[in-house]
Amino acid sequence: MVVGDFAQEVDTLVVGSGPGGYVAAIRAAQLGQKVTIVEKGSLGGVCLNVGCIPSKALIQAGHRAHLAKSSEDIGIRAENVAIDFEKVQEWKGSVVKKLTGGVEGLLKGNKVEIIRGEAYFSGEDTVKIMDEKSSSTYKFKHCIIATGSSPIEIPNFKYTDRVINSTGALALKEVPKKLVVIGGGYIGIELTGAYSNLGSEVVVLEGTKQILPGFEKQMAKLVERKLKKNGVTFHTEAMAKGVEETDNGVKVTAEIKGEEKVIEADYVLVTVGRKPNTEEIGLEGIGVEMDDRGYIKVDKQGRTSVKNIFAIGDIVPGPALAHKASYEAKVAAEAISGEPSEVDYLAIPAVCFSEPELATVGYNEAQAKEAGYDVKVAKFPFAANGRALSLNDADGFMKLVTRKEDGLVIGGQIAGPNASDMIAEIGLAIEAGMTAEDIALTIHAHPTLGEITMEAAEVALGTPIHTL
């Protein structure tokens, strides 16, 4: 420690204010801890500022535009539909501003001290917090690291004004006439859907045999089919080789199933994954163990190899999901307070806000069999649901995975409108140890998409009413 640099003492220090960090700070404060949170960027982290929230706003804007231009089949015809993209971006920004302002209000309301700056660990219980003007040392009893992740930059595709990542895609000042998307995972497919609905011609390059490799093939194919109807071109088993920038666009060279092709576009969007933000914050120097990919090793309470330091969210192994980070945040905060909380990831859902939406929780059929379960998979189509038909959006299905011996619900998959909301009921059923009979005996309102869950449960019981 530099002579004269007196350390300020805090009880619990949280580094990062995304869905992991701010939730950890609030829960720790609720449990009586004196909490300080440090953030180098904007409160709310990637999710609220340049991720989950603004992307969903853009997706909604695209969906509205697409409906305005394509509802003639139900007798609604709109002519000369215009998109004021500057106004779209203003509205998206207003949504972000409301939520980030809400986070600040919640932190202050829970008496959490907010410090702006970048943290560097100088010891097992000390950090230096630096801003543009000064550096201060803080000594903590406990620390929760929640520094999140960043987009991966691939060779030969250095980010510029025309070679963009998801953050750049959400900040465009124009709707591209043509867009190349490298990576057919959930981020790439969500933004593909948004911009194709806004009028872009989109070409997707995916290295594997299918888009959305984290979802079942049948679900991914449904999304691919719908996006193709909207003019999207897909190239699977494609490898992006390089990019040349022109005066007003890009030329992307790709090897597609052994053949080299050049694709011209206004922009190229790289969405090949994210990396944990664990570099250059001093973790190696204090003995925090990490794996070869930079993820911090933690126990079931989020505790690192340095016992008073915890880590949560995108910087620990597992899917990079905001709700996973928030869940781990509560566990870590409670562990610091001496509670016996531990993580249990079985019922954590994953959602893709594609068209149609995809959602999964618990085991799918292949995973259940691999885990040794003898299962029954019940499937019910959206096309047999009155609400889906009245929405003019009946593509999709629900699968309910139950244990054959007793009907215990152990998983579910949904492809269809509002899948992101519907998956919660299956997650609750898994957490509560419910059976297909429990769901089938629960009266669901009619006409609703929620009835599909009841109908799938009846299929599992062998007593379906609205399907053969």
N, C-alpha and C positions, 0 to 999 in steps of 0.2 A: 504493500500500500504506500502511495506517495505521502511523504511527510506533509502534514497539514490537510490531507484529504480525509476528513473525519467521516466515518461511515454513519449513515442514517439507518436506524434499526426499524425493521418491519417484521410483523409476525408471518404472514403468508404473502408471498410475492407471486403474481401471475404474469407470465410473459406472453403477450399476444391477447387480442380482444375479439377474436372471431367467435363462432358458435361454441367452441370449446372454452376459450379463455374467459369470455364475459359470463358464461354460465357457471364456470368454476368459481369465479370471484363472487358472484351473487350467492351461490349455495354456501360457500365458505363463510361469508358474512352472516348469512342466516343462522349458521351454526355457532356464531359468537366469535369468529376469528376476526382479527384486525387485518384488513386486506388492502394491498396496493397492487394496481394493475399497470403494466407498462405497454405502450403501443407505439411503434415507430411510424405507422401509417394512419389510416382512418379507423375509427372505432367500428367494430362489426367485422373487420377482417375481409378476406377475399369473398366469402359467401354473400355478405350483405352489400358489398361495394362493387365487386367485379365478377361475381359468380352466380350463385343460386338465384338470388332475387332479381337482379337486372336481366338475367337470361330468361327467366319465366315471364317477366314483363314484355320482353321482346317477342317471345313465343306467343303470348296472348295477342299482341298487336298483329302479328302475322296471321294468327288464326282468325281474328276479326276481319282482316283484309280479304282473306281467302273466302270466308263465308259471304262477304259482300259481293264478291265477284262470281260466286259459283253456287247460288241457291235457286237457280231457275227450275230445277226438278221439283221444288215444292211451291212454285208459283211466285217466287220473289225475284224480281229482275231489277238490278241496279246498273245504271249506265254511267260511264265516265268516272269510275271509282278512282280517286286520286289518293296517293299516300304522301303526306307531308312528313318526311322522315325526320326533319329537324324537330317537329312537334312531337313525334314519337319518342325521340331521344329526351326531350324536355320532360315528358310524362314519366318515362322510365327513371329519370333522375329524381323526380319528385317522390317516387315510391321509395327509392334508396334513401333519400334525405329524411323521410318520415321515420324509417326503421332505424337508421343510425342515430338520429336524434333520440329515439325511444330507448336505445341501448344506453346512451349517455345518461338519460334521465333515470333509468333503472339502477345503474351503477351508483350514481350520486344518492339516489333514494335509499340505497342499502349501505350508505356511508363508505363506499369503496373509494380510496384515493386513486386518482388517474394521473399518470405521469407520461409525458410524451418524450420519446427517445428510443434509442436502440440499445439493447442489453447485450453485454459481453460478460461471461462468467469468469471471474478472476480467482475464485476459490469455491469450495464446497458449500459455503454459506454466504458468498458475496458476489455481487455483480456491479459492473460499471455501467451506468446509463448515460448515453451520450446523445446530445442533439447537435445542431449546427454551431452552437456557441459555447457549450460547456460540457463537462463530464463530472458526474457525481457517483459516489460509491454507496451502495445499499447492502446492509447485512440482514439476512432473513433467517427465520427459524425453519420455514418450509417454503418450497417453491413448486409451482405447477407450470411446466413449459407447454405452450400451446401456439407454436410459431407457424403452423400450417404448412402449405406446400406451394410450389411454383410450377408453371408449365415447363415441360421438357423441351429443350431446343435441340433439334437433330442436326447432324452434320450436313453441310451445304445448304442449310436453310436458316441462316442468321436472321433474326427478327429485324424488320425495317418497317417503313410505312406501308409496303405492299406485301411483305411476308409477315403475317400476323398470328398471334396466339388468341386464346379465347377472350382475354382482356381487350385486345385490339379489335376483335370482331364485335364486341359489345359497344365500342366507342366510335364506330364508323360514322362519317358524316353523310354518307350516301348509301343507297341500296345498290350493291354491285350488279352490273348487268350479268357478269359471269364470275363464279366463285369456285375455286378448287379447294376441297377439304381433304387433308391428309389425316387419316385415322377415322375409322367408323365405330368408335366407342360411343359412350352415351353423350359426351360433350359434343363431339363432332356431329352426331345424328340430331341432337336437339337444335343446334345452330343451323344445320342443313334444313330442317323443317321450318325454322323461323324465316330464314332468308328465301327459301323456295316459295313460301306463302306470300312473302313481300314482293315477289316478282323476279328473283334471281334465277339464272340458270346455274345449277349446282352439279359439280362432278365430284364424286367421293372415291378416294383411293384408300382401300383397306388391305393390309398385308396378309390377313388370314383368309380362310375360306368363306367366312360370313361376317356381316356387320354385327355389332352388339354381341361380342363373344361371351359376355357375362350373363346373357339370357338364353333360354332354350331356343333351339333353331326354329321351331314353329312360331314362336313369338317374334323373333327377329325377321322372319320372312314376311309376316303380316305388315310390319313397318316398312320393309323394303318395297313391297308391292304397292302400298299406299303412296310412298314417296315417288315411285316411278310414275304413277298416274299424274303426279304433279310436276313431271318433267325432270326429275333427278336421274342422273346417270351414275351407275355403280360399277366400279372395277375392283373385284376381289383378287387376292393373291397378287397384289400390285405393290411395287417398291418405288418410292419416290427417290430419284437420284440426284436432282439438282434443280436450281431455278435461275433464270436470267431475267433481270428487271429491264423493262422497256420504258419508254417515255410516259406511258399511261397504263401500264399493267405488268404482267409477268408471263413468262414461258416456263412451264413446269415440265421437266423431263422425267418420265417414269417408265419402269420396266413392268409391263403388264402381261403376266403369264408367258414370260420369255421373250416378249417383243417390246422394243423400245418405242415410246410414243412421246410426242410433245403436245402439251395442252396449253392453249393461251387463255388467259383470264385477266380480270381486273385485280384480283387479290388471290393469294393462297393462304389458307387457314391451316395451321399445324396444331392438331389435337391428338397427340400420340401418348398422352399420359402426363403425370405430374410427379415431381420429386420432393422429398421432405426438406423443409427449411432447417436443416441442422448444421450446416456448414458455417464457419466463421463466427460462431457465437461462444467459442471457448469450451465446448463440451468435452473434447478429447483431453484437454489439459487438466480437467478435474476428475477424470476417470469414469465418465458416463459411458457405458457400453453401448455400442451400436453394431448393427449387422453390416454386411458388405455393400448394402444399398443405401446406407445412411439412416435407416430407421432405428429409433431408440428401443432397446430391449426393456420391457417392463413386466411386472408380475400382474396378477389379477386385480390388483388395486391401482395399477398405474405407476407403481413405485419403480424407480430406476435402480441401477447398481449403486448409486449414491442415495442412501436411505431417506434423506430428507428432501429429495428432489423427485418430483413426479412428472410424467409426460403423457399427453393425451392427443387425440385427433389424428391428423394426417401424418404426424411425425412418428407414430407407432405403427406396427404391422396391422394389416387389415384394410378393408375398403375405405377409400377417401370419401366419407359421407358426413355431412354436417351434423345429422342427428346422432351418428355414432360418437362424434366428438363431444356433443352436449351430454350424452349418456355417460361417457367416460369421465367428463368433467365433474358430474355429481358424485360418481364413485370416488374419485381422487379427493375431492373436498371433504367427503364424509370419512374417508380413511384417515385423513389428517386429524380429524376430530375424534378419532378413536373408534369409529363405528365399523362393524364387520362387513361393510359393503364390498362386493366383488362383481366384476363384469360377467355377463352371460350373453353371448352374441346370437343365440339361436333365433330369437324373434326380432332381429333388426332387419327392417325392410330395405330393399333397394328399388329405386324408381327411376325410370327414364321418361322424361316429358316429351316423348316423341308423338307421332301421329300414326296409330293410336298410342295412348300412354301404355307403358309396361310397368308392372310391379311384381315383386316376388318377396316372399318371406319364409323363413324356415327352410325345410328341405324341398327340392324338386324331386321328381321321380328317380332320376339317375343317382342323385346324392343320397337319397333314402336307401336305395338298394345297396349302394356302396358302403353305407354305414351299417348294413346288416338287417334292415327292417324289411318285413314282408308287408307290402303296402297295397292299398287300393287307390287308384286315381280316378276321381269323378270329374267329368267335364260338362260344363253347361254353356251354350252359346248366347251371346248378346242378342242375336237375331230372334231368339224366342222370348225376349223381354219387352214388354209393352213400352216402358219408358225409353229404352234405347231406340226403338222404332219411331217413337214420337219425336225424338231428338234428331232423327234422320242420320243416326250414327251408330249403326248396329254391327259393324265389323268387330269381331273379337270373341273372346271366350274366357272362362274362369276354370282353373283346375284346382281341385281340393285334394291334398295328399293326406290320407288317413292310414293309421296302423290297422291292418286287416283284423287282428285278433280282437280288438275292442273299439275300433272306430275313432281312436284318439287322433285329433288333428295335429299333424306335425309339419305341415307346409301348405303353401298356396301360391299360385301364379295367376296373374290377370293381365290380359291384353284387351284394351278397350277404353272408351271414354270414362274419365274419372277414376281410372285404376289407382291413381295415386291416393285418392281418398278412401276407396273401397278396401284397400289392403289392410287398413288399420283393424278391421273387424277380425280378420284371420290372425293377425299378430296378437290381438287380445285373446283369441281362442287358444292359441298355442301357450301363451303365458299363463292362462288360467287353467290349463289342463282339460280343456273342453273336448267333447266328442262331436262327431257329425250329428248325432241325435240332439245334442244340446242346441246346436245352431238351427236344425230343422224345426225344433219345437218353439223357437223364438219367433214371435209374430213380427214380420217385417211389413212396413207401410207399403201400400200399393197406390199408384204405380211408381216404383223407384228402381234405380239400378241396384240398390242394396238387396233387393229380392233375389238377385242372382246368386248371392252367397247362400241363402236359404235353399234355393233350387239345386245348387251344386251339392249341398249336404243331403238333400233328398235323393239325388242320384247315387251318392255314396251308400245310402241306406237301401237302395233298390226300390224306392217308392216315388219316382219322379212324376210330377203332374203335367208339366208343360214341355216335356221332351220324351221321345220314345227310347 
